[in-house]
Amino acid sequence: MIERMETGQRMSKIVKHNGVAYLCGQVGSGDTVAEQTKDCLSRVDALLEKAGSSRTRILQAIVWVSDMADFAEMNAVWDAWVPAGHAPARACGEAKLARPSLLVEVIVTAACD
């Protein structure tokens, strides 16, 4: 069975299937990549909770930054957010994001209830 949560015409914020939750890409607000990453990860936390999951159950994360010069600053926030011993498989790359003001976007797949 496939369960779609917070579904609109274009996308669902969460899709659950066979014990896995797929979250849509999350962005955050703020002027710096650190501020946007903190806000973005807070939004990931909220969606994980709605999906019946948590940070400790993340299987994979894909991180897009608008400029790889911000990689270390984003990683400092990411490293403080990921629980010790629960680092997911992760990829990070540079991409032109939906709006020029966006500096980071995170896409998460997690095990769920």
Residue pairs with C-beta under 8 A, 6 or more apart in sequence:
1 17
2 15
2 16
2 17
3 15
3 16
3 17
4 12
4 14
4 15
4 16
5 12
5 13
5 14
5 15
5 16
5 50
5 51
6 12
6 13
6 14
6 50
7 13
11 24
12 24
13 23
13 24
13 47
14 21
14 22
14 23
14 24
14 47
14 50
14 51
15 21
15 22
16 22
16 51
16 52
16 112
19 111
19 112
19 113
20 59
20 109
20 110
20 111
20 112
21 47
21 48
21 51
21 52
21 53
21 109
21 110
21 111
21 112
22 109
23 44
23 47
23 48
23 51
23 107
23 108
23 109
23 110
24 107
25 64
25 105
25 106
25 107
26 40
26 41
26 43
26 44
26 47
26 105
26 106
26 107
26 108
27 36
27 40
27 97
27 98
27 102
27 104
27 105
28 35
28 36
28 37
28 38
28 39
28 40
28 41
28 42
28 43
28 104
29 35
29 36
29 39
30 36
30 38
30 39
32 73
32 103
33 65
33 70
33 73
33 74
33 103
33 104
34 73
34 74
34 76
34 77
36 102
36 103
36 104
37 73
37 74
37 77
37 78
37 104
37 106
38 77
38 81
40 104
40 105
40 106
41 77
41 78
41 81
41 106
44 106
44 108
45 54
45 55
47 108
48 54
48 55
48 57
48 58
48 108
48 110
51 110
51 112
52 112
52 113
53 110
53 111
53 112
53 113
54 110
55 81
55 82
55 83
55 86
56 83
56 86
57 86
57 110
57 111
57 112
58 82
58 86
58 88
58 108
58 109
58 110
59 88
59 89
59 109
59 110
59 111
60 88
60 89
60 90
60 108
60 109
61 88
61 89
61 90
61 91
61 106
61 107
61 108
61 109
62 90
62 91
62 92
62 106
62 107
62 108
63 74
63 78
63 90
63 91
63 92
63 93
63 104
63 105
63 106
63 107
64 92
64 93
64 94
64 95
64 97
64 104
64 105
64 106
64 107
65 71
65 74
65 92
65 93
65 94
65 95
65 103
65 104
66 94
66 95
66 96
66 97
66 102
66 103
66 104
67 94
67 103
68 94
70 103
70 104
71 92
74 92
74 104
82 88
88 108
95 105
97 103
97 104
97 105
